Amino acid sequence: MNFQVETLDTHEVRLTITVDDDVVNKARHDVARELSKQVRIPGFRPGHAPMAAVIRAVGGQSVFDAEVVDRVAREVYPKALDEAGIDPYGPGQIEEVKQSPYQLVARVPLEPKVDLKDYRSIRLPAPSVVVTDEEIEQQLQFIREENAIVQLAERPAEMGDLVEVSVVGKLHGSNEEMLHLQPRRGMVLDADREALPGLSALIVGMSAGEHKDATLTLPDDFDEESLRGKQLDVAIDVQRVSSRTLPDINDELAQAASTFSTLAELREDLRHRLIEYKQRQADQEFAMQALNAFAALAEVHYPPAFVEDRLNDLLQDFKDDVRQTEGLPFEEWLKVQGKTEQQVREELRPIAEQRGRRGLVMRELARAEGLNVSEEEIAAEVELTARRYGSRQVEVRKVLAQEDTRSAIKNNILSSKVLDWMMRIAKGELAAEPVGQPAEPATEPSAA
């Protein structure tokens, strides 16, 4: 056996294997003997029919030759990969079989390769978190709203009231009823807080038990793009009208709404919590900025099969989301949307490519910096997760002990470590620290 390797620009190689005649002849003989045992051939005992009779019985030369190719490939392909020093990403595909000499031509996807370049030189401005007095006042207004005194009002609705109302709408001129735009639940009449612009003004003046038909013109910046500028015919039914009296913002409100004795203490607590919240948000955004910077700097090569695998996973997740959020089988959802599965697949392709590239960069950084996850870290995370379920801890621990679940936990911990490391590099915090001992992560970090 000998071979030739041709490098392709798709991060694949074309491997041409020239197979010795005795290997091919033995494969043909073995295939004929095995097929003759499986197929009943009149006039011959099982395993003793001549090759020509076997070929006729199994459906012709092409079927027989395919079996021979499979047997030869199983013998010579792994040896050729090993001798050529090829690190395959996944199974290769036989593109051509040549005769005289007998050759197998295979297209082999290569394991993705990442060069992080001078990643330790990446610098990004660290996020700065500020909480203003106006934001504190907004939070106090929310607390004030939550502690409003609500009383049944025997009068028409006014702005600021809490009303129980049902609103059903349809596009103007259409007979097809839309979903309930406002289910029968509490709604505060406030033009600045309504989901359907103009609805509060229509309800003002209505009393409990009253019905109204009206037409609303939706603004050009409406959240649902397909409804922008459209007219809606709405049917409004008011069930209850209640007045709302808002308490003053003072020490009494602080005592009623919290464990604090004074308004000053409540303000300070709100400021502290807002800073923590905004810092978490800023850190998440900064982590993605850092990840994007690392991915943009890196030189990444992968075969088409790598993207297809990422795309298969993403499409399956999308199907699961459709079933859970829409309550429809994916096939029915496709009909409603007027799409094919292939169209959805192609829409998801850019996301799969981006996530795949990010994941490879994260994996390579983990290897380069010696980042990994210990059994103690996994055990600690399992324990923390189980405790959240109270009386169901024993049951939850059994689930968390499963291999695939532990692998997911390990992957999540590693992903967090890598993102944190990227942020520290981007902030310049690791500039003077040496690179750790390179290690191959047991799992590949996931990238959003």
C-alpha positions in Angstrom: 0.0 0.0 0.0 1.1 3.5 -0.7 -0.7 6.9 -0.7 -0.7 10.5 -1.9 -2.1 13.4 0.1 -3.5 16.5 -1.6 -4.3 19.5 0.7 -7.6 21.2 -0.1 -8.6 24.8 0.7 -11.6 23.6 2.7 -9.4 22.3 5.5 -9.7 18.8 4.1 -7.3 16.5 2.3 -7.8 14.2 -0.7 -6.2 10.9 0.2 -5.4 8.5 -2.6 -4.6 5.0 -1.4 -3.1 2.5 -3.9 -4.0 -0.9 -2.6 -2.0 -4.1 -3.2 -3.6 -6.7 -5.5 -3.5 -9.4 -2.9 -5.5 -7.2 -0.5 -8.1 -6.6 -3.1 -8.3 -10.2 -4.3 -8.7 -11.4 -0.7 -11.4 -8.8 0.0 -13.3 -10.1 -3.1 -13.0 -13.7 -2.0 -14.1 -12.9 1.5 -17.1 -10.8 0.4 -18.2 -13.6 -2.0 -17.9 -16.2 0.7 -19.9 -14.2 3.2 -22.6 -13.2 0.7 -23.0 -16.7 -0.4 -23.8 -17.7 3.2 -26.4 -14.9 3.5 -28.1 -15.4 0.1 -29.7 -18.7 -0.9 -28.4 -19.7 -4.3 -30.1 -22.8 -5.9 -27.7 -25.6 -6.7 -25.0 -24.6 -4.2 -24.4 -25.1 -0.5 -24.2 -22.0 1.6 -20.7 -20.5 1.3 -19.7 -22.5 -1.7 -21.3 -20.7 -4.7 -18.9 -19.3 -7.3 -18.3 -15.5 -7.4 -20.3 -15.0 -10.6 -23.3 -16.7 -9.1 -23.0 -14.7 -5.9 -22.8 -11.4 -7.9 -26.0 -12.3 -9.8 -27.8 -13.2 -6.7 -27.0 -10.0 -4.7 -28.1 -7.7 -7.5 -25.2 -7.2 -9.8 -21.6 -6.1 -10.0 -22.2 -2.7 -8.5 -23.6 -4.1 -5.3 -20.8 -6.6 -5.0 -18.1 -4.0 -5.7 -19.6 -1.7 -3.0 -19.2 -4.4 -0.5 -15.6 -5.0 -1.6 -14.8 -1.2 -1.4 -16.2 -1.2 2.1 -14.0 -4.2 3.2 -10.9 -2.8 1.6 -11.4 0.7 3.1 -11.9 -0.8 6.6 -8.5 -2.4 6.3 -6.3 0.2 4.5 -8.0 3.6 5.4 -7.0 3.7 9.1 -3.4 2.5 8.3 -3.1 5.2 5.6 -4.3 7.9 8.0 -1.8 6.8 10.6 1.1 6.6 8.2 0.3 10.0 6.6 0.0 11.6 10.0 -3.5 12.8 9.3 -5.7 14.0 12.3 -9.2 13.6 11.0 -12.1 15.6 12.4 -14.6 12.8 11.4 -15.2 10.0 8.9 -13.9 10.5 5.4 -15.9 10.0 2.2 -14.9 7.7 -0.6 -15.1 10.0 -3.7 -13.8 7.6 -6.3 -12.6 4.0 -6.8 -10.0 3.4 -9.6 -8.9 0.2 -11.2 -5.5 -1.0 -12.4 -4.1 -0.1 -10.0 -6.8 -0.4 -7.5 -7.1 3.0 -5.7 -9.4 4.5 -3.2 -9.8 8.3 -3.3 -11.1 9.7 0.0 -12.0 13.2 1.1 -10.9 13.6 4.7 -12.1 16.5 7.0 -9.3 17.7 9.2 -9.5 18.5 12.9 -10.1 22.2 13.4 -7.0 24.3 13.9 -6.7 27.5 15.8 -3.9 30.0 16.0 -4.7 32.6 18.8 -2.0 34.9 17.5 -0.7 37.5 20.1 -3.9 37.2 22.2 -2.3 38.4 25.4 -1.9 41.9 23.7 -5.7 42.3 23.5 -6.9 45.3 25.4 -10.4 46.7 25.8 -11.8 49.5 28.0 -13.2 48.1 31.2 -16.9 48.9 31.8 -17.7 51.6 34.2 -20.9 51.3 36.2 -22.7 54.4 37.5 -26.1 54.6 39.3 -27.8 58.0 39.2 -30.2 59.6 41.6 -32.9 59.4 38.9 -32.5 55.6 38.8 -32.9 55.4 42.5 -36.1 57.6 42.3 -37.5 55.3 39.6 -37.0 52.3 41.9 -38.8 54.1 44.7 -41.6 54.9 42.3 -41.9 51.1 41.6 -42.0 50.4 45.3 -44.6 53.1 45.7 -46.7 51.5 42.9 -46.4 48.1 44.5 -47.7 49.4 47.8 -50.6 51.4 46.4 -53.9 51.2 48.3 -56.5 49.8 45.9 -60.2 50.3 46.4 -63.2 49.4 44.3 -64.5 52.5 42.5 -68.2 52.9 41.7 -67.5 55.4 38.8 -66.1 55.5 35.3 -62.4 54.7 34.9 -59.8 57.5 35.1 -56.1 57.6 34.3 -54.1 55.9 37.1 -56.9 53.5 37.9 -56.5 49.7 38.0 -59.0 48.1 35.7 -59.8 44.5 35.0 -60.5 44.4 31.2 -60.6 42.1 28.3 -59.5 43.4 24.9 -59.9 41.3 21.7 -58.7 42.7 18.4 -58.4 41.9 14.7 -56.9 43.8 11.7 -59.3 46.4 10.3 -61.3 44.9 7.5 -60.4 41.3 8.5 -62.8 38.7 9.9 -60.0 36.7 11.5 -60.0 37.3 15.3 -56.5 37.8 16.8 -55.4 36.7 20.2 -56.6 38.4 23.3 -54.6 41.6 23.4 -55.3 42.2 27.0 -56.5 39.2 29.1 -58.8 39.6 32.0 -56.4 40.9 34.6 -55.3 44.1 36.2 -54.2 46.9 34.0 -53.1 50.3 35.2 -54.3 53.1 32.9 -51.1 54.9 32.0 -50.3 56.0 28.5 -46.5 55.6 29.2 -46.9 51.9 30.4 -49.4 50.3 28.0 -48.5 47.5 25.6 -51.0 48.7 23.1 -50.6 52.4 22.4 -53.8 54.4 22.8 -55.6 51.7 24.7 -55.7 53.5 28.1 -57.4 56.6 26.5 -60.1 54.3 25.0 -60.8 52.8 28.4 -61.0 56.1 30.3 -64.7 56.9 30.9 -65.8 53.3 30.8 -67.5 51.7 33.8 -67.6 48.2 35.1 -69.8 46.0 32.8 -69.5 48.4 29.9 -68.6 47.3 26.3 -66.9 49.4 23.6 -65.9 48.8 20.0 -63.2 51.0 18.6 -60.4 51.3 16.1 -56.7 51.9 17.0 -54.0 52.9 14.6 -50.7 51.4 15.7 -47.5 53.6 15.6 -44.8 53.2 13.0 -42.4 52.1 15.8 -44.7 49.4 17.2 -42.8 46.4 18.6 -44.4 43.9 16.3 -43.0 44.9 12.9 -45.8 43.3 10.9 -48.4 45.5 12.6 -46.7 48.8 12.3 -49.0 51.5 10.9 -51.9 49.0 10.8 -55.4 49.7 12.1 -56.9 47.3 14.7 -60.6 46.9 15.4 -60.8 46.3 19.2 -63.6 45.0 21.4 -63.2 46.2 25.0 -65.1 44.8 28.0 -64.5 46.3 31.5 -65.2 44.0 34.5 -63.9 46.1 37.4 -62.6 49.6 38.1 -60.5 50.3 41.2 -58.8 53.5 42.4 -55.2 53.6 43.4 -53.8 55.8 46.2 -50.0 55.9 46.2 -48.2 56.3 49.5 -45.7 59.1 50.1 -42.1 58.3 49.7 -40.9 58.5 53.3 -39.7 56.4 56.3 -43.2 54.8 56.6 -42.9 53.5 53.0 -39.4 52.1 53.8 -40.8 50.3 56.8 -43.8 48.9 54.9 -41.8 47.7 51.9 -38.6 46.5 53.5 -36.7 45.6 56.6 -35.2 49.1 56.9 -36.4 51.8 59.4 -35.6 54.8 57.3 -35.9 56.0 53.7 -32.1 56.8 53.7 -31.3 53.1 54.4 -33.7 52.0 51.7 -32.1 54.4 49.2 -28.6 53.1 50.0 -29.8 49.5 49.7 -31.4 50.2 46.3 -28.2 51.9 45.1 -26.1 48.9 46.2 -28.4 46.4 44.4 -28.6 48.5 41.3 -24.8 48.7 41.2 -24.6 44.9 41.5 -27.2 44.4 38.8 -25.6 46.8 36.4 -22.2 45.4 37.1 -23.4 41.9 36.2 -24.9 43.2 33.0 -21.7 45.1 32.1 -19.6 42.1 32.8 -21.7 39.9 30.5 -21.4 42.5 27.8 -17.7 42.9 28.3 -17.2 39.1 28.2 -18.9 39.0 24.8 -16.8 41.9 23.6 -13.6 40.1 24.8 -14.7 36.8 23.2 -15.4 38.6 19.9 -12.0 40.3 20.0 -10.2 37.0 20.6 -12.2 35.4 17.8 -11.5 38.2 15.4 -7.8 38.1 16.1 -7.5 34.3 15.9 -6.8 32.4 12.7 -9.3 29.5 12.6 -9.6 26.7 10.1 -12.3 24.0 10.1 -13.9 21.6 7.5 -17.4 21.9 6.2 -18.4 18.9 8.3 -17.6 20.9 11.5 -20.2 23.6 10.6 -22.8 20.9 9.7 -22.4 19.3 13.0 -22.9 22.6 14.8 -25.9 23.3 12.6 -27.5 19.9 13.4 -27.3 20.7 17.1 -28.6 24.2 16.6 -31.5 23.1 14.5 -32.5 20.4 17.0 -32.5 23.1 19.8 -34.6 25.3 17.6 -37.1 22.5 17.0 -37.3 21.9 20.8 -37.9 25.6 21.4 -40.7 25.6 18.8 -42.5 22.7 20.5 -42.1 24.3 23.9 -43.0 28.0 23.1 -45.4 27.5 20.2 -47.0 24.2 21.3 -46.8 22.9 17.8 -44.9 20.1 16.1 -42.0 21.5 14.1 -43.6 20.3 10.8 -46.8 22.1 11.6 -44.9 25.3 12.5 -43.1 25.1 9.2 -46.5 25.1 7.4 -47.7 28.1 9.4 -44.6 30.0 8.6 -44.6 28.9 4.9 -41.0 27.6 5.2 -39.1 24.4 4.6 -36.7 22.8 7.0 -33.8 23.6 4.6 -34.7 27.3 4.7 -34.7 27.4 8.5 -31.4 25.5 8.4 -29.8 28.1 6.1 -31.1 30.9 8.3 -29.4 29.3 11.3 -26.1 28.7 9.4 -24.5 32.1 10.3 -25.3 31.5 14.0 -23.8 28.0 13.9 -20.6 29.3 12.2 -20.2 32.1 14.7 -20.8 29.8 17.7 -18.5 27.1 16.2 -15.7 29.6 15.7 -16.1 31.1 19.2 -16.2 27.6 20.7 -12.9 26.6 19.0 -11.2 29.8 20.2 -12.4 29.2 23.7 -11.1 25.6 23.6 -7.7 26.7 22.3 -7.4 29.4 25.0 -8.2 26.8 27.7 -5.5 24.6 26.3 -3.0 27.4 26.0 -3.6 28.7 29.5 -3.9 25.3 31.2 -7.5 25.9 32.2 -9.5 22.9 33.3 -12.1 21.8 35.7 -11.4 19.6 38.8 -13.7 16.9 40.2 -14.0 19.1 43.4 -15.4 22.0 41.3 -17.9 19.7 39.7 -18.9 18.3 43.1 -19.3 21.7 44.5 -21.6 22.8 41.6 -23.7 19.6 41.9 -24.1 20.3 45.6 -25.1 23.9 45.1 -27.6 23.0 42.4 -29.1 20.2 44.5 -29.7 22.4 47.5 -31.9 24.7 45.5 -34.4 21.9 45.2 -35.0 21.5 48.9 -36.9 18.3 49.6 -36.1 16.9 46.1 -32.3 17.0 46.7 -31.9 13.2 46.6 -33.8 12.9 43.3 -31.9 15.8 41.8 -28.5 14.4 42.8 -29.3 11.2 40.9 -29.9 13.2 37.8 -26.8 15.3 38.3 -24.7 12.1 38.7 -25.5 11.0 35.2 -22.5 11.2 32.9 -24.1 13.5 30.3 -25.3 15.9 33.0 -21.8 16.0 34.7 -20.3 16.6 31.3 -22.6 19.6 30.8 -21.8 21.0 34.2 -18.1 20.6 33.5 -18.5 22.4 30.2 -20.4 25.3 31.8 -17.7 25.7 34.5 -15.0 25.7 31.9 -16.8 28.2 29.7 -17.1 30.6 32.7 -13.4 30.2 33.5 -12.4 30.9 29.9 -14.6 34.0 29.6 -13.3 35.3 33.0 -9.7 34.7 31.8 -10.4 36.6 28.5 -11.8 39.5 30.5 -8.8 39.6 32.7 -6.5 39.6 29.7 -8.5 42.3 28.0 -8.3 44.5 31.1 -4.5 44.0 31.3 -4.7 42.1 34.6 -2.6 39.1 33.3 0.0 41.0 31.4 2.8 40.2 33.8 1.7 36.6 34.6 3.3 33.7 32.7 1.2 31.4 30.5 0.1 28.3 32.3 1.1 24.8 31.4 -0.8 23.9 28.2 -3.5 21.3 28.7 -6.1 19.7 26.5 -9.6 20.5 28.0 -11.7 17.4 28.6 -14.7 19.3 27.1 -15.1 22.0 24.6 -16.4 25.3 26.1 -19.7 26.5 24.7 -20.2 29.9 23.1 -23.4 31.8 22.9 
